[in-house]
Amino acid sequence: MLKRFFPIFDWLPKYGKDQLSGDLSAGLTVGVMLIPQGMAYAMLAGLAPIHGLYAVTVPLILYAIMGTSRQLAVGPVAMVSLLTAAGIGALQPATPELYLVYALTAALMVGVLQLAMGVFRLGFLVNFLSHPVISGFTSAAAIIIGLSQLKHLLRIDLPKSEHIQEMLVALAKNIGNTHLLTIGIGTIAIVVIKYGKKLHKSLPTSLIAVVLGILAVWGLNLTDYGIKIVGEVPSGLPGISAPSFDPAVWKSLISVALTISLVGFMESFAVAKAIQAKHKNYTVDANQELVALGVANLGAAFFQGYPITGGFSRTAVNDQAGAKTGMASIFSAILIILTLLFLTPLFYYLPNAVLAAVVIVAVIGLIDYKEALHLWKEDRSDFWMLIATFIITLTMGIETGIGAGVVLSLGMVVYRSTRPHIAVLAKVPNTVFYRNIQRFDNLELRKDLLIIRMDGPLYFANLNYFKDQLGKLMADRGDALKAIVINGDSISHVDSSAVHALKDWIKELKAQGIKIYFASLIGPVRDIFTKTGLVELIGQNHLCMDNQQAVDTFDNLPSMNGKTEQYKDYALQSNV
């Protein structure tokens, strides 16, 4: 039980020197990466850069203790930072202090929601977002994030907005006020961050860009030429913070907190599973991951951070650098703590344009145009779902986009379940096998016998579609049709509405002189047929083990399996 809720006790007692070297290397690498990223993402969230470092101290340690992934690196990420800024910005806090309180409260609410979902084993909720929706949402959010950083990269005034049309109009109006020196610094930083790894993949390019930016501003007195800098960064460890417990504030933040909870968990769990599949020496539990992320966000709320989750890029770096256990995250947290204690004065001259460059390079990789091209070729319905989510997110905002994505995902599930695949089957010559006439050639197709297979449950939402399709198939056979065989291999459930409809339909067929047979019904469906009286209405000898037995029964031939009589009792057994 202790290992279940505190997975650290699973790997820590077996911890050895062979794991220490990899964890230490990975921890230091990710810690170096977290310093500029944490500060940059805090600015994206509308907070002072120091809160990005606070968000990777206590939360990082808490996740290492309670998380089931041994390589996942948690902390501020671009998506969650933008969601935080969008949600709090809508409340229009009067002062930076109040803004921070709202950010702490958002972290608290995210922590409570994720912890509750984990305790009540609601990890399956992430399945409500399909991959095309995630791709469309993420790509649109990445564009919005990138545009939001242009105010720092160009040093122009841009309003806080998550609507692309508003951002583009404001950009067009203010483009004439662009500060060329700021653009130059930001562009050089982007080049260093994006292409520096071509020299060596382990280079901490973000930190190199930060160091070069600081040295340039300090050495050349660039503040005198209008370069905006971070300024004084408080030193010391984060103190205890107090989020708001005002019901009115919680009510205002509930939508953004719920969005962050789901999107953050989805992003974190996806990368955790991908890395776990590579190692295969442990398992990732969705519900325990929710608990761990929830506790980590509670830590952020009470230690001056803001909402956090697992990040794609940092986790990949953590794994590539040799991380074996959660100790790598603890080493990263120790490096951040040492930075807070001794190194924060060094960031005084850090240009805002460099932090903007860190964010822009990070989100460029989130724009997944390849998935759209793939879906255009493979699945047009998923393609249009991706495009719809993308456009809604761009034009109507982040929260609306993710909400629309959930609705679209559920809507597509409902739509597809109301239009199940129905196959017409015919016999493979010289065998007892029956196959779909649309997929196989040279089958023995009889005009007097219609054999169909429905793939999916038969319930109230797809009854009309089923009856309409069956009516068309019957009309094609005309007066030649004498019997219908329904293969139930893929009918997983029949609800009460379907039972009533089947009874009426079977009576209509009998009145027309058409026989009806059911083949290969699964146990739970046979139970329903028995309890509702369908077996008596259909006739026990019309419930068959397979398609061939149904055909033989119709033709008044001895079954090829020799089990026609024996199946009368077998068909009613609920445990088969």
Legacy VTK file of the C-alpha trace (Angstrom):
# vtk DataFile Version 3.0
C-alpha trace
ASCII
DATASET POLYDATA
POINTS 576 float
0.000 0.000 0.000
2.874 2.359 0.822
4.533 1.675 -2.540
1.220 2.242 -4.320
0.754 5.776 -2.995
4.468 6.590 -2.682
6.220 4.872 -5.619
9.581 6.210 -4.416
9.588 3.331 -1.921
9.527 0.919 -4.838
12.804 2.061 -6.413
14.675 3.859 -3.591
15.529 0.724 -1.518
17.118 -0.806 -4.643
18.966 2.392 -5.588
22.598 1.845 -6.567
25.718 3.464 -7.973
24.843 2.387 -11.512
21.733 4.578 -11.340
23.393 7.497 -9.544
25.636 8.580 -12.414
22.770 8.707 -14.937
20.417 10.468 -12.526
23.045 13.042 -11.549
23.890 13.805 -15.179
20.230 14.069 -16.168
19.294 16.074 -13.090
21.973 18.691 -13.716
21.150 18.846 -17.447
17.429 19.372 -16.879
18.110 21.765 -13.995
20.227 23.949 -16.282
17.422 23.769 -18.856
14.769 24.668 -16.262
16.394 27.952 -15.225
15.743 29.882 -18.444
12.568 27.950 -19.286
11.022 28.458 -15.871
11.662 32.192 -15.984
10.403 32.484 -19.571
7.205 30.541 -18.922
6.474 32.584 -15.803
6.590 35.721 -17.946
4.256 34.008 -20.422
1.875 33.354 -17.520
1.978 37.057 -16.632
4.091 36.569 -13.502
7.524 37.752 -12.402
10.247 35.359 -13.704
11.198 34.240 -10.192
7.899 32.379 -9.796
8.914 30.074 -12.634
11.900 28.985 -10.523
9.737 28.626 -7.422
7.458 26.321 -9.422
10.297 23.803 -9.919
11.469 23.399 -6.345
8.882 21.824 -4.027
6.616 20.542 -6.868
9.520 18.731 -8.517
10.406 16.931 -5.275
6.779 16.041 -4.536
6.322 14.490 -7.963
9.552 12.486 -7.590
8.121 10.982 -4.387
4.624 10.216 -5.668
4.871 9.882 -9.464
4.984 6.524 -11.225
7.086 7.750 -14.159
10.818 7.668 -13.471
11.806 10.045 -16.275
8.966 12.600 -16.365
10.235 16.142 -15.694
7.481 18.359 -14.309
7.411 22.143 -14.152
5.996 25.140 -16.010
5.110 24.486 -19.668
4.033 26.855 -22.425
0.469 25.564 -22.774
-0.365 25.709 -19.071
1.326 29.101 -18.754
-0.834 30.517 -21.530
-3.980 29.005 -20.012
-3.049 30.567 -16.682
-2.546 33.980 -18.266
-5.815 33.718 -20.221
-7.860 32.670 -17.205
-6.459 35.230 -14.793
-6.343 38.008 -17.386
-10.098 37.697 -17.854
-10.540 38.628 -14.168
-8.540 41.865 -14.689
-6.741 41.886 -11.315
-5.957 45.426 -10.154
-2.411 44.799 -8.897
0.473 42.349 -9.543
0.005 41.088 -5.984
-3.614 40.189 -6.681
-2.579 38.579 -9.973
-0.166 36.352 -8.028
-2.898 35.398 -5.569
-5.088 34.335 -8.482
-2.205 32.285 -9.939
-1.657 30.565 -6.590
-5.385 29.910 -6.358
-5.415 28.422 -9.854
-2.582 26.061 -8.824
-4.524 25.105 -5.690
-7.689 24.389 -7.694
-5.771 22.364 -10.289
-4.160 20.390 -7.463
-7.509 19.692 -5.793
-9.169 18.680 -9.076
-6.349 16.375 -10.161
-6.025 14.839 -6.699
-9.776 14.207 -6.575
-9.772 12.677 -10.068
-6.920 10.396 -9.060
-8.523 9.321 -5.781
-11.825 8.572 -7.517
-9.973 6.832 -10.393
-11.147 9.169 -13.138
-8.019 8.941 -15.268
-10.153 7.670 -18.134
-11.536 11.220 -18.590
-8.516 12.049 -20.728
-9.988 9.690 -23.350
-12.664 12.297 -24.092
-10.054 14.183 -26.104
-9.206 12.397 -29.347
-5.782 12.740 -30.955
-6.983 14.969 -33.847
-8.577 17.345 -31.327
-5.395 17.424 -29.247
-3.307 18.104 -32.353
-5.575 20.919 -33.571
-5.791 22.513 -30.136
-2.055 22.277 -29.465
-1.095 23.713 -32.865
-3.463 26.667 -32.463
-2.335 27.318 -28.898
1.309 27.234 -30.036
0.584 29.979 -32.601
-1.177 32.092 -29.971
1.726 31.585 -27.554
4.244 32.579 -30.210
2.302 35.724 -31.145
1.951 36.686 -27.481
5.739 36.833 -27.202
6.147 39.303 -30.073
5.608 42.183 -27.654
8.913 41.215 -26.002
10.662 40.269 -29.228
9.703 43.496 -31.028
9.350 45.674 -27.896
5.923 46.956 -28.855
2.679 47.324 -26.925
0.280 44.442 -27.553
-2.866 43.769 -25.531
-3.263 40.507 -23.670
-5.483 38.409 -25.894
-5.942 34.800 -26.968
-7.857 35.634 -30.154
-5.679 35.663 -33.244
-7.750 38.297 -35.037
-7.297 40.755 -32.155
-3.581 39.993 -31.926
-3.027 40.501 -35.658
-4.933 43.807 -35.699
-2.924 45.096 -32.719
0.311 43.902 -34.342
-0.513 45.737 -37.574
-1.236 48.964 -35.669
1.964 48.845 -33.615
4.435 47.333 -36.064
5.828 50.794 -36.803
7.064 51.083 -33.192
9.347 48.059 -33.508
12.688 48.364 -31.678
15.378 47.088 -34.052
18.036 46.376 -31.408
15.566 44.276 -29.424
14.696 42.333 -32.594
18.401 41.748 -33.201
18.980 40.319 -29.713
15.868 38.156 -29.905
16.751 36.844 -33.366
20.288 35.946 -32.328
18.864 34.156 -29.271
16.462 32.148 -31.456
19.309 31.115 -33.763
21.509 30.087 -30.819
18.716 28.089 -29.124
17.383 26.404 -32.256
20.592 25.649 -34.144
23.180 25.450 -31.352
22.410 21.780 -30.755
23.689 20.997 -34.251
27.162 21.613 -32.858
26.510 19.138 -30.033
23.121 17.744 -28.995
23.903 18.029 -25.272
24.610 21.764 -25.387
22.290 23.738 -23.036
21.483 26.216 -25.807
18.789 28.073 -23.849
21.223 28.751 -21.006
23.924 29.776 -23.498
21.518 32.304 -25.057
20.687 33.629 -21.584
24.368 34.022 -20.655
25.208 35.731 -23.962
22.237 38.081 -23.594
23.215 39.033 -20.050
26.849 39.630 -21.037
25.842 41.735 -24.056
23.480 43.968 -22.075
25.894 44.330 -19.161
29.046 44.798 -21.211
27.589 47.201 -23.811
25.180 49.086 -21.508
22.322 48.201 -23.859
19.716 49.339 -21.328
20.735 52.871 -22.335
19.596 52.002 -25.864
16.143 50.823 -24.832
16.661 47.114 -24.165
14.125 45.864 -21.605
15.575 43.595 -18.923
14.245 41.357 -16.169
15.687 43.565 -13.445
16.050 42.533 -9.824
15.306 38.872 -9.160
14.658 38.091 -5.475
17.073 35.636 -3.897
16.319 32.983 -1.316
13.936 30.090 -1.066
10.197 30.562 -1.642
8.239 31.353 1.482
4.850 29.955 2.363
2.181 31.556 0.189
-1.544 31.937 0.703
-3.930 31.334 -2.212
-7.454 32.669 -2.013
-10.300 30.605 -0.581
-12.943 33.125 -1.651
-15.833 31.199 -3.327
-16.271 34.045 -5.830
-12.642 33.708 -6.977
-12.969 29.923 -7.230
-16.127 30.302 -9.284
-14.319 32.684 -11.653
-11.337 30.350 -12.063
-13.114 26.982 -12.202
-13.216 26.764 -16.008
-9.522 27.518 -16.472
-8.585 25.217 -13.564
-10.577 22.356 -15.079
-9.004 22.980 -18.498
-5.487 23.027 -17.045
-6.234 19.878 -15.037
-7.299 17.917 -18.116
-4.861 19.392 -20.661
-1.958 19.247 -18.210
-2.646 15.638 -17.272
-3.155 14.677 -20.906
0.180 16.202 -21.950
1.989 14.720 -18.964
0.530 11.219 -19.224
1.141 11.023 -22.975
4.857 11.701 -22.654
5.162 9.508 -19.530
3.646 6.547 -21.396
5.876 7.146 -24.420
9.038 7.082 -22.290
7.833 4.105 -20.228
7.265 2.094 -23.420
10.947 2.568 -24.168
12.182 1.278 -20.787
9.509 -1.331 -19.861
10.965 -1.872 -16.358
8.077 -0.154 -14.554
4.448 0.773 -15.157
2.761 4.169 -15.367
-0.566 4.332 -13.545
-2.942 7.032 -14.808
-4.745 7.518 -11.508
-1.556 7.686 -9.437
-0.167 10.175 -11.969
-3.206 12.359 -11.304
-2.555 12.107 -7.568
1.140 12.977 -8.007
0.456 15.947 -10.298
-2.296 17.111 -7.934
0.020 17.046 -4.927
2.762 18.778 -6.961
0.342 21.572 -7.888
-0.671 21.919 -4.233
3.024 22.377 -3.509
3.186 25.107 -6.152
0.146 26.822 -4.637
1.657 27.052 -1.160
5.236 27.842 -2.227
4.718 30.803 -4.603
4.528 28.821 -7.830
1.759 28.428 -10.377
0.193 25.436 -12.206
2.685 22.869 -13.496
2.665 19.598 -15.418
5.029 17.213 -17.207
6.804 18.691 -20.219
7.624 16.992 -23.545
11.016 18.540 -24.232
12.380 18.383 -20.688
11.298 14.767 -20.260
12.971 13.809 -23.537
16.186 15.536 -22.418
15.934 13.882 -18.998
15.676 10.460 -20.592
18.425 11.065 -23.144
20.749 12.364 -20.429
20.469 9.053 -18.581
17.724 9.439 -15.950
16.927 6.106 -14.307
14.702 7.143 -11.388
12.932 10.114 -9.829
16.204 11.026 -8.133
17.065 12.928 -11.336
14.189 15.332 -10.587
15.403 15.744 -7.015
18.882 16.667 -8.304
17.268 19.210 -10.666
15.359 20.737 -7.750
18.575 20.964 -5.698
20.270 22.859 -8.559
17.331 25.304 -8.731
17.481 25.785 -4.948
21.210 26.587 -5.155
20.437 29.043 -7.961
17.781 30.742 -5.824
20.161 30.987 -2.899
23.262 32.258 -4.677
22.823 33.060 -8.375
19.687 35.190 -8.845
21.638 38.527 -8.915
23.291 37.304 -12.131
19.950 37.496 -13.957
19.478 41.244 -13.423
20.597 42.131 -16.987
18.723 39.293 -18.683
16.856 40.733 -21.732
13.141 40.015 -21.972
13.685 39.326 -25.679
15.868 36.315 -24.825
13.170 34.823 -22.600
10.662 35.410 -25.411
13.022 33.546 -27.751
13.106 30.584 -25.333
9.299 30.365 -25.434
9.029 30.817 -29.207
11.535 28.065 -29.993
9.817 25.737 -27.520
6.353 26.162 -29.070
7.433 25.950 -32.713
7.698 22.203 -32.318
4.092 22.015 -31.094
2.692 23.068 -34.492
1.881 19.638 -35.938
1.099 20.217 -39.629
2.250 16.685 -40.489
-0.682 15.207 -38.578
-3.123 17.306 -40.621
-1.550 16.098 -43.884
-1.658 12.510 -42.654
-5.334 12.720 -41.695
-6.237 14.358 -45.028
-4.995 11.206 -46.736
-6.171 8.644 -44.163
-9.334 9.923 -42.429
-11.185 13.007 -43.683
-13.640 13.109 -40.749
-10.752 13.282 -38.250
-9.058 15.866 -40.476
-12.070 18.190 -40.350
-12.342 17.673 -36.592
-8.702 18.775 -36.264
-9.292 21.823 -38.473
-12.461 22.801 -36.582
-10.668 22.632 -33.223
-7.723 24.567 -34.670
-9.891 27.397 -36.030
-12.110 27.619 -32.934
-9.073 27.788 -30.643
-7.404 30.463 -32.785
-10.445 32.701 -33.109
-12.482 32.101 -29.954
-9.838 31.402 -27.323
-8.034 28.588 -25.557
-10.803 27.530 -23.171
-13.467 27.632 -25.855
-11.203 25.631 -28.142
-10.614 22.823 -25.664
-14.319 22.766 -24.769
-15.239 22.566 -28.431
-12.695 19.789 -28.835
-14.339 17.710 -26.108
-17.763 18.265 -27.686
-16.425 17.347 -31.137
-14.746 14.193 -29.795
-17.898 13.030 -28.032
-20.039 14.079 -30.990
-17.944 11.994 -33.374
-18.200 8.965 -31.065
-21.981 9.345 -30.931
-22.228 9.913 -34.694
-20.171 6.832 -35.515
-22.076 4.663 -33.045
-25.360 5.730 -34.660
-24.089 4.599 -38.065
-22.513 1.183 -37.385
-20.811 -0.781 -40.113
-23.170 -3.319 -41.670
-21.665 -5.985 -43.921
-23.475 -8.318 -46.313
-21.898 -11.777 -46.101
-21.649 -14.608 -48.618
-20.051 -18.034 -48.592
-16.464 -18.733 -49.591
-16.745 -21.630 -52.086
-16.092 -25.139 -50.696
-15.843 -23.867 -47.100
-18.122 -23.004 -44.161
-16.726 -19.462 -43.968
-18.666 -16.302 -44.832
-17.065 -12.993 -45.772
-18.017 -9.395 -46.669
-19.045 -9.207 -50.341
-17.486 -5.727 -50.581
-14.043 -7.063 -49.678
-13.879 -10.517 -51.259
-14.474 -11.722 -54.812
-16.019 -14.952 -56.165
-18.300 -15.564 -53.178
-21.467 -17.670 -53.383
-24.205 -15.026 -53.096
-27.801 -16.266 -52.848
-30.783 -14.089 -53.756
-33.162 -15.925 -51.415
-30.947 -15.506 -48.354
-29.661 -12.223 -46.858
-26.806 -12.689 -44.363
-25.637 -9.532 -42.580
-23.225 -8.673 -39.786
-23.619 -5.527 -37.705
-20.457 -4.268 -35.997
-21.473 -2.556 -32.781
-24.180 -2.493 -30.098
-27.796 -2.285 -31.137
-29.425 0.504 -29.116
-31.902 3.366 -29.316
-29.566 5.761 -31.172
-28.825 3.476 -34.129
-32.132 1.615 -34.450
-33.470 3.741 -37.290
-30.192 3.527 -39.207
-30.124 -0.258 -38.791
-33.734 -0.636 -39.958
-33.210 1.752 -42.897
-30.105 -0.077 -44.118
-31.778 -3.438 -43.687
-34.853 -2.164 -45.569
-32.686 -1.115 -48.517
-30.934 -4.485 -48.610
-34.264 -6.308 -48.465
-35.686 -4.125 -51.244
-32.713 -5.021 -53.458
-33.599 -8.722 -53.144
-37.297 -8.150 -53.809
-39.649 -11.117 -53.854
-36.739 -13.539 -54.092
-35.848 -12.967 -50.423
-37.024 -15.822 -48.178
-34.843 -15.544 -45.064
-32.517 -13.189 -43.166
-29.538 -14.287 -41.054
-28.127 -11.755 -38.600
-24.600 -12.576 -37.495
-24.150 -11.373 -33.895
-20.374 -11.783 -33.561
-19.926 -8.016 -33.139
-23.198 -7.080 -31.395
-21.936 -6.318 -27.894
-25.210 -5.146 -26.342
-28.925 -4.822 -27.081
-30.897 -2.276 -25.038
-34.619 -2.249 -24.191
-35.471 0.049 -27.119
-33.763 -2.334 -29.512
-35.618 -5.296 -27.974
-38.972 -3.622 -28.599
-37.956 -2.730 -32.154
-36.712 -6.270 -32.833
-39.982 -7.768 -31.625
-42.007 -5.547 -33.944
-39.625 -6.166 -36.850
-39.626 -9.963 -36.393
-43.448 -9.968 -36.334
-43.472 -7.943 -39.574
-41.058 -10.382 -41.232
-43.129 -13.381 -40.171
-46.255 -11.688 -41.566
-44.395 -11.325 -44.877
-43.379 -14.961 -44.824
-39.675 -14.197 -44.315
-37.751 -16.346 -41.843
-35.276 -14.792 -39.393
-32.183 -16.441 -37.911
-29.552 -15.199 -35.445
-26.039 -16.666 -35.525
-23.034 -16.430 -33.168
-24.722 -14.310 -30.486
-22.429 -13.664 -27.522
-23.457 -14.720 -24.000
-24.660 -11.361 -22.605
-26.832 -10.763 -25.690
-28.299 -14.284 -25.443
-29.178 -13.496 -21.819
-31.124 -10.450 -22.972
-32.888 -12.456 -25.686
-33.910 -15.045 -23.087
-35.124 -12.602 -20.418
-37.152 -10.466 -22.844
-38.932 -13.324 -24.652
-37.126 -12.858 -27.951
-36.015 -16.503 -27.961
-39.630 -17.712 -27.908
-40.583 -15.219 -30.609
-37.653 -16.134 -32.874
-37.737 -19.853 -32.149
-35.020 -21.813 -30.390
-33.995 -23.630 -33.556
-33.443 -20.243 -35.232
-30.619 -19.388 -32.813
-27.556 -20.882 -34.459
-23.929 -21.360 -33.567
-22.640 -19.943 -36.837
-23.706 -18.738 -40.272
-23.446 -22.163 -41.889
-25.735 -23.746 -39.311
-28.316 -21.009 -39.959
-28.115 -21.655 -43.716
-28.413 -25.419 -43.191
-31.419 -24.928 -40.925
-33.106 -22.759 -43.554
-32.373 -25.338 -46.264
-33.642 -28.163 -44.006
-30.258 -29.844 -44.274
-28.300 -31.624 -41.523
-25.850 -29.126 -40.035
-22.281 -29.474 -41.256
-21.304 -29.260 -37.609
-23.878 -31.873 -36.584
-25.030 -29.753 -33.653
-28.401 -28.300 -34.620
-30.399 -30.108 -31.937
-27.708 -29.785 -29.261
-27.591 -26.029 -29.783
-31.171 -25.560 -28.603
-29.997 -25.843 -25.007
-26.551 -24.430 -25.641
-27.982 -21.206 -27.067
-29.652 -20.439 -23.757
-26.579 -20.897 -21.578
-25.632 -17.555 -20.024
-22.106 -18.567 -19.056
-20.842 -19.337 -22.582
LINES 1 577
576 0 1 2 3 4 5 6 7 8 9 10 11 12 13 14 15 16 17 18 19 20 21 22 23 24 25 26 27 28 29 30 31 32 33 34 35 36 37 38 39 40 41 42 43 44 45 46 47 48 49 50 51 52 53 54 55 56 57 58 59 60 61 62 63 64 65 66 67 68 69 70 71 72 73 74 75 76 77 78 79 80 81 82 83 84 85 86 87 88 89 90 91 92 93 94 95 96 97 98 99 100 101 102 103 104 105 106 107 108 109 110 111 112 113 114 115 116 117 118 119 120 121 122 123 124 125 126 127 128 129 130 131 132 133 134 135 136 137 138 139 140 141 142 143 144 145 146 147 148 149 150 151 152 153 154 155 156 157 158 159 160 161 162 163 164 165 166 167 168 169 170 171 172 173 174 175 176 177 178 179 180 181 182 183 184 185 186 187 188 189 190 191 192 193 194 195 196 197 198 199 200 201 202 203 204 205 206 207 208 209 210 211 212 213 214 215 216 217 218 219 220 221 222 223 224 225 226 227 228 229 230 231 232 233 234 235 236 237 238 239 240 241 242 243 244 245 246 247 248 249 250 251 252 253 254 255 256 257 258 259 260 261 262 263 264 265 266 267 268 269 270 271 272 273 274 275 276 277 278 279 280 281 282 283 284 285 286 287 288 289 290 291 292 293 294 295 296 297 298 299 300 301 302 303 304 305 306 307 308 309 310 311 312 313 314 315 316 317 318 319 320 321 322 323 324 325 326 327 328 329 330 331 332 333 334 335 336 337 338 339 340 341 342 343 344 345 346 347 348 349 350 351 352 353 354 355 356 357 358 359 360 361 362 363 364 365 366 367 368 369 370 371 372 373 374 375 376 377 378 379 380 381 382 383 384 385 386 387 388 389 390 391 392 393 394 395 396 397 398 399 400 401 402 403 404 405 406 407 408 409 410 411 412 413 414 415 416 417 418 419 420 421 422 423 424 425 426 427 428 429 430 431 432 433 434 435 436 437 438 439 440 441 442 443 444 445 446 447 448 449 450 451 452 453 454 455 456 457 458 459 460 461 462 463 464 465 466 467 468 469 470 471 472 473 474 475 476 477 478 479 480 481 482 483 484 485 486 487 488 489 490 491 492 493 494 495 496 497 498 499 500 501 502 503 504 505 506 507 508 509 510 511 512 513 514 515 516 517 518 519 520 521 522 523 524 525 526 527 528 529 530 531 532 533 534 535 536 537 538 539 540 541 542 543 544 545 546 547 548 549 550 551 552 553 554 555 556 557 558 559 560 561 562 563 564 565 566 567 568 569 570 571 572 573 574 575
